[in-house]
Amino acid sequence: MPEAQGLIGPNPRNAWRVDGASVVLARPHREPRPVTVEALPQRVTADLAATALIVVDMQNDFCAPDGWLASIGVDVTPARAPIPVLAGLLPALRAAGVPVIWLNWGNRPDRANLPPGVLHVYDPEGTGVGIGAPLPGGRVLEQDSPSAAIVAGLATADGDLHVSKYRMSGFQDTVLDSVLRNLRVDTLLFTGVNADQCVLATLMDAANLGYDVLMVQDAVATTSPAYCMDATLYNVRQCFGFTLTAEALQEALKEVLE
């Protein structure tokens, strides 16, 4: 294969090699990095070289004790459960070369892209307490405000990617699919909150787009009743993909990283 000198692409995974006379369209070769992990309904072998982690809505408005949900009387204790699990899992995944994507709800200040149906979910009586309502230091779920910032206890790292969403699904009206395709990944690990709402909606859209989907069940949580989590895990296993635990994944990663 002819060698060209420069690289053109959004990242090293998806780049052409070019010089003044030629272009090599063949992307850089990545050796497969298979990892086998216990999962339900079956044991799974995934390729870490083609896998990304999506962290959904682990942000102040949903998870912080002084965030928006807490301010309207929601007990956010369950939503905080993934924090230590993710804090332990993220370093191992990064060390294995798995991209981390923070998918946080972050609206335009003018809410111009939000239809009434989305606004009604959080403000059913139309009193102005939902998306975009004033909060100390910002507005509810507003991009680049403290509301949309990642909750304390979790930290980003160089190379992590950030995508804002505006619906339950992170694929609707966002750049998420483009980002994932430029990373050239096939398999997505899902974590975050709420498991039965934004996590599940994003996972379902991912499955419908052809991605392999796995939900890390102890790295997701919900403030909904327990039966909602039970139904979510059932439906993921039955209809869309697989569930596994962070502990099982970390054990499998140890063999890859040794």
N, C-alpha and C positions, 0 to 999 in steps of 0.2 A: 504494500500500500504506500503511495507517495506521502511524504512527510511535508506538511505545510507549517509555517512558523507561528503565526499569531492565533489567538483564540477569540472567537466571537460567540457569546451566549450569555444567558442570565446567571449561570453558575457552572462549575467544572463538570457537572453531570450531563449537561446538555449544551455542548459547544461544538461549533465547527472549527476546524483548523484551516487557516487561510494564509496566503501570501499574495504577492502581486499577480501571480500567474495561475493560481489554482486554489480550489476549495475542496477540502475533505469533509464530506457530509457524515461519514461514520463517526458516531459519538465515541467518546473515550470508553474503553472497555472496563467494566467493573467485575471483578471476580465475585461469584456468588458466595454469600456467607450464611449458609443454612443454620437454623437453630430450631430444635424440636422442643415443644413445650406441651405440658398436659393442659388440655382444654376440654370444653363441652360444646357440642355433643361428641367430639372426637379429638384425639391427639392431633396437633397441628405442627407441621414443619414449614417455617416461613423463611424467606430470604431477607436477612437484615440489610443487604445492599439495595433492596427495593422496598423498604419499609419506612414509614414515617409515623410519628406520634402526634396526635391532635389533642390539645388540652382545651376543653370547651368551658368558657365563662367562669374560670376561677379568678374572679375579679371582686372588687370591693362591694359593689352594689348587691351582689348575690351572696357573698360569703363573709364579709366583715361584720363584726358585732355592731359597728356604727354605720353600716351601709344602708342602702335604700330599703331592702327587704326587712331588715331588722327594725328600721324606723317605722314601718307600717304594721309591725306586730308579728312578723313571721319569725319563728324560731329557726335561726340559721345554723344551729349546732350540727345538724346532719350534713349541711353543705360544706362544713369545714373538715369533715372526716377525710377527704382525699388529700388534704394538705401534707400531712407527714408521709403518706404513702407515695405521693408524687415526688416529694423532696428526696426520698430514698431511691426512687426508680430513675429519675432523670439523669443523674450522673452516669449510671451504667449504660443507659441507652445512648447518651452522647458519646461515651467512650467506644461504643460499638459502631459509631458512625451513623446513627439513626437521626434524621432531622426532627427537630421539635417545632411544632407550629402552635402558637398561642392564638386561639380563635375566641376573641372577646366581643361581646355585644357593645358596639360603639356607634351611636347614631350621629347623623348630621345635626348640627345645632338647630337648623330650621325644620327638621323632621320632614323634609319635602318628599322623600321617597317612601314614607310610611303610610299605607292605606288605613282607613278607619278600622278594619278588622284587626290589624296588629295593635293599634292604639287601644282598642276596646278591651283587649285581654287584660291589660294592667290598669284600666280606668273604666270599669263597666258602668259607672253612673255618670261619667262625663264631668267629673268635678276637678279635673286637672291634676290628679295625684300620680299619674302614671309616667310613661316615657316623656322625658323633657321637663318634668316638674323641677322647680328649684330645690337644690340641696346645698348645705354648707360647702363652699368651694367648687360648685359646679351644678350640673343638672343630671337627672336620672339617666343612666346608661349613655351618656354623651361621650363621643370619641374624644380622646386626649384630655379628659377630665379625671379627677380622682375616682369618679364612679366607675370608669372603665379600666382603671389600673389594676394590675395583678395583685392579688391579696398578699398580705404579709405572711411570710413563711415559705413562699415560693420565689425563686429568683431565675431570671433569664440568663442566658450565656451568649457569648459571641457566636454568631451562626444561626441562632434561633430566628424563626420568622414570625411575623405578627400579621394577622388578618382580622379586620373588623367585619362583623355581621350585623344584620338588621331584621332578622326573622328567626324563628325557631331553628330553621336549617341554615347552616353556615354556607351552603352552596348557592342559595337563592340570592341573586343580585350582588354577588361578591366575586372576588378574584381567586377564591380558594381552589377551584378546579384548575385554573391556569397555573397557579403556583405548584400544585401537586404534579401536574403533567411535566412542568419544567424540571422538577426534581426526579422525574422518571421513576416514580414509585408505583407499585401495584397494591401493596398491603398497607392498611391503616389501622393503628392502635388507637382506640378511643378512650378518653378519660374526661373527668370534669363533672359539671352540673348543668341542669338537672338531668339525671339519667333518663327519665321518662319523657322529657320534653326536648330541650335543645340537643342533648347528646344523641338521643334516639332519632330525632328528625334528621340530623346531619348524617348519622350512620346509615339510615335508610336511603337517603339520597346518594350517598357514596356507593352503596350496594347496587342501586339502580343504574349508576353510571359505570359499573363494572369493576369497581375496586373490591379487593378482598377486605373484609371488615372483622375486627376482633375488639370486643369490649373488655377492658380490664375492670372486672366487677368490683374490686375493692378500691379502685381509684376513680369510681363514679359514685355519685350520691344524689339524693333528692329530698326536698322538703315535703314531697307529696306523701300520702299514706303508704304504708308498707306494701299493700297489694299492688301498687303501681310499679314498684321495683320488681316484684315477683313477675308481673306480666311483661315487663320490659325484658328481663333476662330470658323468659320463656320465648318471647317473640324473636329476640336476636338469635337464639340457638335454633329455633324452629324454621325461621323464614329468611334470615339474612346472613348469618355467619357463625361466629364462635364467641364464647366467653372464656376468660382465663383469669388467674389471679396475678397480682404483682409479684407475690412470693415465687410462684412457679416460673414467671418470666425471668426474675432475677437469678434464680437457680440455673436456668438454662443459659443465661448470658454469661455466667461465670465460666462455663466450659468454653465459650467462644473467646472470652477475653484472656484466658490463661495463656 
